[in-house]
Amino acid sequence: MNKSILIIGACGQIGTELTLKLREINGANQVIASDIKEGNKELMQSGPFEFINAMDYNSIEKIIEKYAINEVYLMAAMLSATGEKYPAKAWELNMNSLFNVLNIAKEGKIKKLFWPSSMAVFGPSTPKENTPQETIMEPTTVYGISKQTGERWCEYYFNKYGVDVRSIRYPGVISWRTNPGGGTTDYAVEIYHEALLKGEYTSFLKKETKLPMMYMDDALEATIKIMDAAPETIKIRSSYNLAAISFTPEEIAAEIKKEIPEFKISYNPDFRQTIADSWPKSIDDSRARKDWNWNHTFDLKKTSEIMLENLRLKYNLP
């Protein structure tokens, strides 16, 4: 069966690059991008685009029928830092959008669904080092609460209605192609831009704040790999832990200084520090590695080299 894929929230940080990657693999016309606003030029010109509000069930249903969609990736969400400013809106968007696609899948109108969770499902009482797949989850942000709730609903719809829903808990994601979207790990993208453009950066997290991170190509690889895996290999229907590298602002700055010796970093923690303090420092993703052969490729050194090299080209810098 040919894949016909709909990406809801295609203009976000991960959604943009996931759309382009899936078009490369499946053919441009097989991957329908959608969002409430237009995306960047590359996204808009590379294949079909539809305006969809992720909270509008009828408009999603119409697009699924129009293009005979059989796989949906729901990437629309309000992230952690932005969600704390607009808690009611974050809850409404993050939950209603998920119910819409779960119910469409329940009715048999699509065959397979991807929904991203996050390390934000963990909280201050969760073990910080090598956080296990099954552990205490007491999230303290609206984003984390919505993702934890979403995980329970995904598992429920699989067990009760046989909905083939698949999910991973993303760590912080680093990319040079797209801007971050209001998350607590955004510093790990911003720092490269500021290092090149200004030679200095003020981190909104303390220098010793260690968080799980991942280069975008690894995040895309994991997303596509779990969706391509045989259904019987997906043993966890809430969401899989996913990990690659963990580092602190101080460590990323030291890596940048190898390329830009004059780079300076300072620290001025804000409300995002409290969010970061509630999250793991490292994550045990052995279940994903065992069940569907997940493996990461990019370490901090390789990530930093790629980020600086490509941002230099982007900004026309020597």
C-alpha positions as CSV (number, residue, x, y, z in Angstrom):
1,M,0.0,0.0,0.0
2,N,1.3,3.4,-1.0
3,K,1.8,5.8,2.0
4,S,-0.3,9.0,1.9
5,I,0.9,11.1,4.8
6,L,-0.6,14.1,6.6
7,I,1.6,16.2,8.9
8,I,-0.4,18.5,11.2
9,G,1.8,21.3,12.7
10,A,4.2,21.0,9.8
11,C,5.7,24.5,10.2
12,G,7.2,23.9,13.7
13,Q,10.8,23.1,14.5
14,I,10.5,19.3,14.0
15,G,7.5,19.4,11.7
16,T,9.3,21.4,9.0
17,E,12.3,19.1,8.8
18,L,10.2,15.9,9.2
19,T,8.0,17.0,6.2
20,L,11.0,17.6,4.0
21,K,12.5,14.2,5.0
22,L,9.3,12.3,4.4
23,R,8.9,14.0,1.0
24,E,12.4,12.9,0.1
25,I,11.6,9.3,1.1
26,N,8.0,8.9,-0.2
27,G,7.7,11.5,-2.9
28,A,6.6,15.1,-2.6
29,N,2.9,14.6,-3.5
30,Q,2.5,11.8,-1.0
31,V,3.2,14.0,2.0
32,I,0.7,16.8,2.8
33,A,2.0,19.5,5.1
34,S,-0.6,21.5,7.1
35,D,-0.6,24.2,9.8
36,I,-2.6,27.3,10.8
37,K,0.1,29.5,9.2
38,E,2.5,29.2,6.2
39,G,5.9,27.7,6.7
40,N,9.3,28.6,5.3
41,K,9.9,28.9,1.6
42,E,11.4,25.4,1.2
43,L,8.5,23.7,3.0
44,M,5.8,25.6,1.0
45,Q,7.5,25.0,-2.4
46,S,8.4,21.4,-2.0
47,G,4.9,19.9,-2.0
48,P,1.2,20.2,-1.1
49,F,0.1,22.4,1.8
50,E,-3.3,22.9,3.5
51,F,-4.3,25.3,6.2
52,I,-5.6,23.3,9.1
53,N,-6.4,24.2,12.7
54,A,-5.4,21.1,14.7
55,M,-8.4,21.7,17.0
56,D,-10.9,21.6,14.1
57,Y,-12.0,17.9,13.7
58,N,-14.0,18.5,10.5
59,S,-11.2,20.2,8.6
60,I,-8.8,17.4,9.5
61,E,-11.4,14.8,8.4
62,K,-11.9,16.6,5.1
63,I,-8.2,16.7,4.3
64,I,-7.9,13.0,5.2
65,E,-10.7,12.2,2.8
66,K,-9.4,14.6,0.0
67,Y,-6.0,13.0,-0.1
68,A,-6.9,9.4,1.0
69,I,-4.5,9.8,3.9
70,N,-3.5,6.6,5.8
71,E,-0.8,8.0,8.1
72,V,-0.9,11.1,10.3
73,Y,1.9,12.8,12.2
74,L,0.5,15.2,14.8
75,M,3.3,17.7,15.5
76,A,1.2,20.7,16.6
77,A,1.7,21.6,20.3
78,M,2.4,24.5,22.6
79,L,5.8,23.8,24.2
80,S,7.0,24.1,27.8
81,A,8.1,27.7,28.1
82,T,5.3,29.2,26.0
83,G,2.8,26.9,27.7
84,E,3.6,28.4,31.2
85,K,2.6,31.8,29.9
86,Y,-0.7,30.5,28.4
87,P,-1.7,27.4,30.4
88,A,-5.3,27.1,29.4
89,K,-4.5,27.6,25.7
90,A,-1.6,25.0,25.9
91,W,-3.9,22.4,27.5
92,E,-6.7,23.0,25.0
93,L,-4.4,22.8,22.0
94,N,-2.3,19.8,23.2
95,M,-5.3,17.7,24.3
96,N,-8.0,18.5,21.8
97,S,-5.7,18.1,18.8
98,L,-4.8,14.6,20.1
99,F,-8.4,13.6,20.7
100,N,-9.2,14.7,17.1
101,V,-6.7,12.3,15.5
102,L,-7.3,9.5,18.0
103,N,-11.0,9.6,17.2
104,I,-10.4,9.7,13.4
105,A,-8.1,6.7,13.8
106,K,-10.7,4.9,16.0
107,E,-13.3,5.3,13.2
108,G,-10.9,3.5,10.8
109,K,-10.2,6.6,8.6
110,I,-6.4,6.3,9.0
111,K,-4.2,3.3,9.6
112,K,-1.4,4.7,11.7
113,L,-0.7,7.7,13.9
114,F,2.4,9.3,15.3
115,W,2.1,11.6,18.4
116,P,5.2,13.1,20.1
117,S,5.6,13.0,23.8
118,S,8.5,14.6,25.7
119,M,10.9,14.3,28.6
120,A,8.6,17.0,30.1
121,V,6.4,14.1,31.4
122,F,9.0,13.6,34.1
123,G,9.1,15.8,37.3
124,P,11.2,16.7,40.3
125,S,10.4,13.3,42.0
126,T,11.6,11.3,38.9
127,P,15.1,9.7,39.2
128,K,17.4,12.2,37.4
129,E,20.2,9.9,36.1
130,N,19.4,7.3,33.6
131,T,15.6,7.9,34.0
132,P,13.9,4.5,33.4
133,Q,11.1,3.9,30.9
134,E,8.6,3.2,33.7
135,T,9.1,5.5,36.7
136,I,7.5,8.2,38.9
137,M,5.9,10.9,36.6
138,E,4.8,14.0,38.4
139,P,5.3,16.8,35.8
140,T,5.1,20.4,37.0
141,T,4.4,22.2,33.7
142,V,1.2,22.4,31.6
143,Y,3.2,21.0,28.7
144,G,4.4,18.0,30.8
145,I,0.9,17.4,32.3
146,S,-0.6,17.4,28.8
147,K,2.0,15.0,27.4
148,Q,1.6,12.6,30.4
149,T,-2.1,12.7,30.0
150,G,-1.7,12.2,26.2
151,E,0.4,9.1,26.8
152,R,-2.3,7.5,28.9
153,W,-4.9,8.2,26.2
154,C,-2.7,6.8,23.4
155,E,-2.3,3.6,25.4
156,Y,-6.1,3.5,26.1
157,Y,-7.0,3.9,22.5
158,F,-4.6,1.2,21.5
159,N,-5.9,-1.2,24.1
160,K,-9.6,-0.4,23.8
161,Y,-10.0,0.4,20.1
162,G,-6.9,-1.1,18.4
163,V,-5.6,2.3,17.3
164,D,-2.1,1.9,15.9
165,V,-0.6,4.9,17.7
166,R,3.2,5.3,18.2
167,S,5.1,7.8,20.3
168,I,8.5,8.8,21.5
169,R,9.5,11.1,24.3
170,Y,11.7,13.7,22.6
171,P,14.7,15.2,24.5
172,G,15.8,18.7,23.5
173,V,16.2,18.9,19.7
174,I,19.0,20.9,18.0
175,S,18.9,22.1,14.4
176,W,20.4,24.8,12.2
177,R,17.6,24.7,9.7
178,T,14.7,25.8,11.8
179,N,14.2,28.1,14.8
180,P,13.2,26.6,18.1
181,G,9.6,27.0,19.1
182,G,9.4,28.1,22.8
183,G,10.9,25.2,24.7
184,T,13.2,25.1,27.7
185,T,16.0,23.5,25.7
186,D,16.0,26.4,23.1
187,Y,19.3,27.7,24.5
188,A,21.1,24.8,22.9
189,V,20.1,26.2,19.5
190,E,20.3,29.9,20.2
191,I,23.8,29.7,21.6
192,Y,25.2,28.7,18.1
193,H,23.5,31.6,16.4
194,E,24.6,34.2,19.0
195,A,28.2,32.8,19.0
196,L,28.6,33.5,15.3
197,L,26.6,36.7,15.1
198,K,27.6,38.4,18.4
199,G,30.5,36.4,19.9
200,E,28.7,36.1,23.2
201,Y,25.6,34.5,24.7
202,T,23.6,34.9,27.9
203,S,22.2,31.5,28.9
204,F,18.8,31.4,30.6
205,L,19.9,28.2,32.4
206,K,22.7,27.8,35.0
207,K,26.0,26.6,33.7
208,E,25.8,23.2,35.4
209,T,22.2,22.4,34.2
210,K,22.5,19.1,32.4
211,L,19.7,18.0,30.1
212,P,19.2,15.3,27.5
213,M,19.6,16.6,23.9
214,M,19.6,15.3,20.4
215,Y,20.6,16.5,16.9
216,M,17.7,16.9,14.6
217,D,18.8,14.2,12.1
218,D,18.7,11.6,15.0
219,A,15.2,12.8,16.0
220,L,13.9,12.4,12.4
221,E,15.6,9.0,12.2
222,A,13.8,7.8,15.4
223,T,10.5,9.2,14.3
224,I,10.5,7.5,10.9
225,K,12.0,4.3,12.3
226,I,9.3,3.8,14.9
227,M,6.6,4.5,12.2
228,D,8.2,2.0,9.8
229,A,8.6,-0.8,12.5
230,A,6.3,-3.8,12.3
231,P,3.3,-3.3,14.7
232,E,4.3,-6.4,16.8
233,T,7.7,-4.8,17.7
234,I,6.1,-1.8,19.3
235,K,5.7,-3.1,22.8
236,I,5.0,0.3,24.5
237,R,1.9,2.2,23.3
238,S,2.2,5.1,25.7
239,S,5.5,6.5,24.6
240,Y,9.2,5.3,24.4
241,N,12.1,7.0,26.2
242,L,14.5,8.4,23.6
243,A,18.1,9.6,24.2
244,A,21.3,10.5,22.5
245,I,23.5,13.0,24.4
246,S,23.4,15.0,27.7
247,F,25.3,18.2,28.4
248,T,25.4,21.5,30.2
249,P,25.5,25.1,28.9
250,E,29.1,25.2,30.1
251,E,30.0,22.1,28.1
252,I,28.4,23.3,24.9
253,A,30.2,26.7,25.3
254,A,33.5,24.8,25.7
255,E,32.8,23.0,22.4
256,I,32.0,26.2,20.6
257,K,35.2,27.8,22.0
258,K,37.2,25.2,20.1
259,E,35.9,26.8,16.9
260,I,35.5,30.4,18.1
261,P,38.1,30.9,20.9
262,E,36.9,34.5,21.7
263,F,33.3,33.3,22.4
264,K,32.0,34.4,25.8
265,I,29.1,33.0,27.8
266,S,27.3,34.5,30.8
267,Y,24.4,33.2,32.8
268,N,21.2,34.8,33.8
269,P,18.7,32.1,34.8
270,D,15.0,32.9,34.4
271,F,11.7,31.0,34.9
272,R,12.9,28.2,32.6
273,Q,15.5,27.2,35.1
274,T,12.7,25.8,37.4
275,I,11.4,23.8,34.5
276,A,14.8,22.4,33.6
277,D,15.4,21.5,37.2
278,S,12.4,19.2,37.2
279,W,13.6,17.3,34.2
280,P,16.1,14.3,33.9
281,K,19.8,14.7,33.3
282,S,20.1,11.5,31.3
283,I,17.6,9.0,30.0
284,D,17.6,5.2,29.7
285,D,16.2,4.4,26.2
286,S,17.2,0.7,26.2
287,R,13.6,-0.4,25.4
288,A,13.6,1.6,22.1
289,R,17.0,0.3,21.2
290,K,15.8,-3.3,21.9
291,D,12.3,-3.2,20.5
292,W,12.8,-1.3,17.2
293,N,16.6,-1.0,16.9
294,W,16.9,2.7,17.7
295,N,20.5,4.0,17.7
296,H,21.8,7.6,17.7
297,T,24.6,8.9,15.5
298,F,25.5,12.4,16.7
299,D,27.6,13.3,19.8
300,L,28.1,16.9,21.1
301,K,31.4,17.4,19.1
302,K,29.8,16.3,15.8
303,T,26.6,18.3,16.5
304,S,28.6,21.5,17.2
305,E,30.7,21.2,14.1
306,I,27.6,20.7,11.9
307,M,25.8,23.6,13.6
308,L,28.6,26.1,13.2
309,E,29.5,25.0,9.7
310,N,25.9,25.3,8.4
311,L,25.1,28.5,10.2
312,R,28.2,30.2,8.8
313,L,26.8,29.4,5.3
314,K,23.3,30.5,6.3
315,Y,24.6,33.9,7.5
316,N,27.3,34.3,4.8
317,L,30.1,34.3,7.4
318,P,33.7,33.4,6.7
